[in-house]
């Protein structure tokens, strides 16, 4: 894919009249959650030509949505009650109301030195499917799972339903000298 084209070999885009011209396009990078916006300038059945080039080239793992709405929830800094103690998060459980058909993506950053979300180096942890039992438990196997202060972000592109998270539980150990 290039910055001006989105290619989807499995697509069957509408090509009659002006095709999808003018339809908003949202592209979300799976690795860091960055969301880019453009519009369809023209299209074939398998390719979309964008009227505004993207800042980066999407890869096969990124998500694109036509006429969708992005959702991003960012936490405040949390230290789980131990502000000066290093912690290692081992698992996260997300409880949710079922009903959306798309995944949400969970990101984490440890010991953020700044308050502005746009410039943080978020680390992708897991994709969370909002189908099934109403909860998802996943391991945190990234370097940003260890630190004193954490911030997390949940990102989704959800064009049809509300994204309802009812509870989140973090399982962690304290790395402290208790003597």
N, C-alpha and C positions, 0 to 999 in steps of 0.2 A: 504494500500500500504506500501511497505517497501522501504528501501533505494536502494535495488538492483532490485526491480520489479516494473513495472507499470502495473496495472490491469485496464482493460476497458471492462466492461460487454457488452457494445454496439458495440465493435470493431469487425472487420472481417479482421485481419491482414493477409497479404500474407504469406503462410507457405511453398510454393513449394521450391525446391532446398535448398538453405541455408536461406530461409525466408528473413527477413529484416536485416540480419547480416551486421554490419558496417554502418548502416544508422545513421546519427547524430540525437540526441534527445535533445530538449531544453525544460526545465520545468520552468515555471514562477509562483512564489508564488503570489496568488491574494492579499494577505494581505499587503505585503511590496514591491512587484515588483522584488524581488530577482530572478535572472536568474541562473539556473544551467545547465551544459552541461554533456552529456554522449554519448554513442553509444550503439546500439543494439548488444548484444552478441548472443542472440538466442531469438526465440519467438514462441508462440502458436497463435492461432487465437484471443485470448483475453488478452494475457499477453506478456509483453516485459521484457526480462532479460537484464539488463544493464551491460556493461563491466567495468564501473567505478561507484561505488556506489555514490549516491547523498549525500550531506552534511546533508540534513534534509529530513524527510519523507514527501512526498507530501500528500495533503488531497484531498477530492473530489471536492473542489472548485478551485484548481490550474489548470493551463493550460499546456498541453504538445503538442508539435508540432514535427513531424518527418520531418527532412530535411528543417527546416525553418530558417529564418533570424531574429534575434532580432533587434529591433529599440528602442533607448532610447534617448529622448531629455530632457536635464536638463537646466533650466534657470539660469541666473546669479541672484545674490541677487537683489531684488526689494523692494522699499519702497513706491511706487506710489506717489512720490513727497513730502512725509512727513516723513523724516528719523527718527525724534525723537518722533513721535506721534503713539500711539497704534491704530491699525485698526482692524476691524472685517470684513472679507470677507463673504458675504452672498450668492452670486451666481457667477458662472463662465459660460461664453458662449464661446464655441469653434466653430469657423467657419472653414469648411474644404471642400476640393474637394472630392466628392463621388467617390467610385470606389473600396475600399477594402472591403472584406467581414468579416474581423475580427474586434473585439473591440480593442480600445486602453484603457489604464488605467491611470487615472489622480491621482497623488500623490502630497502632499503638506507638507512643513515643515516650521514652524514659528521660527524666531530668531535663525537660525543655527549658532552654535558657531564655526564651522569648515568649511573648504573649500572642503574637500575630500568627494565626493558623496558616496563612498562605506560604510562609517561609519555613515551616517546620519540616524536618525530614521524617515523614511518617513511614512506618514499617508495616507492610501488609502481614496480617496474622492468619485470617481465615475468611472464607465465604460462608455466609449463613443463609440457609434455605428457610423460608418462612412457611414451609408446608410441613406436614407430619404431626408430631406429638405436641407442639406448642413450646418446645424448648430445643436448644442446640448447645451442646457442650463440646468445646474444642481445646486442644493443647496450645500453649503459647511456647513456641520453640524458636524464638528470635532473640537477638541480643538486647533489644529494647524491652524485653520482659524482665530485666533486672535494673533496679535503680531505687532512688529515694522517693521521687515524685513521678507520677504518671499522668498522661492525658490520653484519652482514646477518642476515636472517631468512627462513626458508622455511616457509610455512604451507600446510597442506592439510586438507581434510576427507575422510578416507579410511576408509570403513566396512568394507572387505573385505580389504585387503592391506597389507603392509609398504611403507613409503616408504624405499627404499634408495638413498642417494646415495653413490657410491664415490669421486668426485673432483670438485673444483671448481678451475677455473683462471681467474685474473683477468688480463686484458691491460690494462696501464696505462702511462702515461708520467709521468716525473718532471718537475715544474715547478721546476727549481732553477738557480741561477747557479753554474756549475762553474768559474769563474775563480779 
